[in-house]
Amino acid sequence: MSFLDKLGYGGKAMVIGLLIVFTGLIIIILCLKLMAAIFNGIQKKKAKKAEAERIAAEKAAQKATQAAPVQEIAEPEPEAPEGDDMELIAVISAAVAAFMGSAAPVKIKSVKRVNGWKNAARTEQIFKF
């Protein structure tokens, strides 16, 4: 077997390998396009159904507003102001004293509400690792 014969067999093997690989890739591309078409069709059906439901709900709301008399909505009662709550201060001072573990009296000068989630997020970002 000469060098050219070996080179010819190698070339044939390479061409066959490339054909197999590209055939597989084309099959994968066709499968993905088919799946995209199927899922887009399902999504369009859901969108049409949701639009029909929205239109039906709007029509029902229009009929209800035309038939029902206008009613006045009662204003909600004002909430109690967030002033110094003595019971809250007592609970906080007891918690601080228990945390500190000392018998010394604890004096709380002021109580300020803070957004705990915001502070937790900052702490998480600062002390990430």
Beta strands, then each sheet from edge to edge (+ up, - down):
end
